[in-house]
């Protein structure tokens, strides 16, 4: 698929990400260029999700493949900076996995399923490590940082299937409690230990000291899915069918891939590169990489 270009700008105040002490910077113009789109090279595998991107430009995500007429499964992928893809990632169980996050050491995180339920995984140098949140029947890991900390969501038996957000920091499991206890997951953790996630269309932030702020609404009050956070305080995700970049709290920019019917950002690295997915007019999903520029 050929590359496409999209640019837009917004004049607004910038701020560094914290929950308690927000330092306002001078107004800047943000420009985002959608620089390339991609599909999995084997046409039997269709892009389903696109997750995060590390500082080298590696992108992870998930594909679907039809095993037999009407029977599909999900597998993960790792797209290298040169555009080449890994073989489909099938997880420790060998038949179902989705990849959501990747850190700068190329450790991939995600979820897989077997007869015992859903489990989180970390994949490093070809070796899978299973992670289950305490008391969970389902666990998924959505983001990980370079220190080995990670975040995600889990469901417990008798909990009605509702996900709860969690962080694992220094090997310690930390449940994240939100006011009202809505179903939620944590989307990402940066190298400062800041955590972002979303619940019922609102964002939440967790500072490294444990302070949680929720609900946080976008400046335009749009419905939010929050997936990515870099070390510079830039947040990425989806908003009413559009991708967004948010330099919290004031600079909120939405965008779409040209000719798409749906765009969603899945991650943002420290160089302002965004990974994500979009839907075309025929209803097919594809991946994209974009670049955020600040002037």
N, C-alpha and C positions, 0 to 999 in steps of 0.2 A: 504494500500500500504506500502511495507517495506521501511525502511530508506536506503538511499544511501549516499556514502561519496565521496566528491571531494575535492582535495587539489591542490593548485598551489601557486607559490610564484613569487615575482618580487622585485628586488633590485632597489630602486629609492629614490629620495629626497622627504621628507614630508613637508607639509606646513599647517598652520592654515588658515581657510577660512576668507578672507576679500577681498574687491575689491581694496583697496587703499594702504594697508600696509601689505605685505606678509612676515611673519617670517619663514624662512627656517630652518627646523630641520635636524637632522642627518639622513643619509640613514637608512632604516629599511627594513626588509623582511615581506611582507604581505602574510598571508595564509588564505584562505577561505575554510571552510568545509561545504558542503551541508549536514545537519545533519538529516533532515526528509522531507518527502513528504506527502501530504494529499489530500483527496477528501472530499466533503460534505457527511455526513453519509447516507443521503437519496439518493439512486441512481437515483431518478427522477430529482434531482437537479444537474446540471453540473457546475463545476467551470468555470467562464468566466473571472473574474479579481481578482487579489490579490493586495490589497493596502498596507497600512503602518502597522508598528508594534511598540507598545509602550514598555516602559522599563520593564514591567511585562511579556512581550511576547505575549500579545493579538494581534491578526491579524484580519484585516477586509478585505472584498472583496465583490464580487458579484457572483451570480449564475444565470443560466437560467433554466426555467422550461417550459415544453410544456403544455399549457392550453387546447388545442384541436389540432387535427391533423394539423400541419403546423403553429400553432399560439403559439408564445413564449412570455414570459415576463422576466424581470430582477428583481432580489431581492437581498438584501444585506445579509451579514453574519458577525458574530463576533466569531472568534475562540479563546477560552480561553487558558490560559497557560497550562492547563491540557489536552488539545487536544479536549475538548468537544466544541460543536458549539451551538450558539443561534438558536432559531427558525428563519426562514427566515425573514428579515427585509423588510417590504413592504412600509415604508414611511408614511407620513401623509395622502396620498391619498388612501392608502390601496391596491395598485396594481402594483406599479413600483417604484423601488429605487435601487441605487447603493451606497455602502459604500466605501470611499477612504482613510480616515484618522482617526486616533485615538490618543488622547493624554494620558498623564500619569494619568489623572483623569477618564479615560475610556469614555470621551466624543467623540462620533463618528461623523464624518462629511461626507457629500456626496451630492447626487442630487436625486430628484424625479420628476415625471411628473404628471400633471393632465390636465384637459381640457383647462386650462389657460396657459399652457406652462411648461417649465422646471424651477425648483427652487432648490436652495441650502437648505440643512438642517443641523442642529446640533441635536444630540440625546443624552440626558443626563438622566440617571435613568428612562428610559422608556418614556420620554417626548420629542416630536419633536418640534423644533423651526424652522420655515421657514425663509430663508433669500433670498432676491432678491436684486441684485446690482441695484443702481439707474438707471432708464431708460432702464432696461434690459428686454428682452423677454425670455432669457434663462440664468440661473446662475447655476454653479456647484462649490462646495467647495471641494478642493483636500487635504488640509493639515491644521492642527490646532496645536497650542502650548498650554502649560499649563496655560498661562495667559488669554486664551480665544481669542487670535488673530487667524485669519485664512486667507487663500489665495485660489485663484481659477481662474476661467475664466467666462466671461459673454459675451453675444451678445446683441446688441441693434437693435431695429427696423430700417430697412433700411440699416443695416450694412453688408448685404450680407451673414449673418450667420457666419461671422468670429468671433472667440473668441478673447477677449482682456484680459490680465492678470490684477488681482487686489489683493490688500491686505486690510484687515480690522484690524486695530491696535488701541486698546483702544476704539473700537466702531466707529472709523472714517474710512470711505471708502476712499481708496487710489488707483486710477487707476495707473497702471505701464506702462509708455510710453517707447517703444523700438524704436531705430532708424529704419526708414523705415516702421514702423507700421505693422509688419507682424502678421498674425494670431498666437495667442499664449495663453498659460495659465501658471499660477504660480503653481508649484507642491507642495511646502512645505515651512513652516516657522518654524525655531527652536526657542528655548527659549531665544536666544540672539536677536531675531528680524530679523535675516538674512533670505532672501527669495531666492529660486532657482526656475527656470523654464526653458522652452526650446521653441524655435521657429525655424522652417525650419532647424532642425538638429543641431542647435547651442544652447549652454547654456547661460542663463543670470543670473546675481547675482544682488540682491538689498541689499545694506547695511542698517543698522538701521537708518542712517542719510539721507536716500533717494537716495544715489548715485547708479545708475544703470549702470552695465557694460554688453554690448552686442555688437557683438557676441563673444562668447568664444568657441573655438574649443578644442576638446579632443586632447591629445598629438599625437594620431595616426590618427587624422582628420576623425574619424568615425562619422556616423550620430547618433545623440543623442536624447533620450527621458529621461528627468530628472524628477524623482518622489519623491525622499527622501533626507532629510538633517538632520543630528543629531547635537548636541551641540558641538561636537568635530571637525566639519568641514568636515565630511565624507559625500559624495554624492553618491546616488545609482540610477540606472535606467536601460535603455536598449540601446544597441549599436549594430546595424547590426545583430540582432537576438541573441545576447548574453547579459547576465547581466553584469553590471559593478559596481565597487566601485572606487571612485575617491577621493583621498586625495589631494584636489586642491592646487597648480596647476600641480604638476609633477607626482604624483603616480596615474596612471590610469591602472586598472586591469580588464580584462574581464574574464568571466567564463560561464560555462553551466552545467546544471544538466546532469549526465551521461545518454547517450542514448536518449537525447532530440534532437528535431529538432529546437527548439526555446526556449530561456530562457530570462526572463525579471525580474529585481528586482523592487519591488514596494515601498520599504521603508527600512530604517535603523535606529535602536535605539541607545541610548547612550552607550550600552554595545557591539555594533558591530554586533548585530543580524540583519539579512536581511530577509525580507519577499519577496515573488515573485511568479511567475507562470512560467510553462514550458509546452511545447507541446510534446507529444510522437509521435512515428512513425505512429500511427493510426490517428493522428490529434486531439487527446483528450487533453484538458487542465487540469492541476493539480496545486496544490499549493506546495510551498517548504519553508523551513526555513533554513538559513545558518548562520554560525558564522565567522566573520572576526577576525583574530588574527594577531597582530603585534609583531615582535620580534626585 
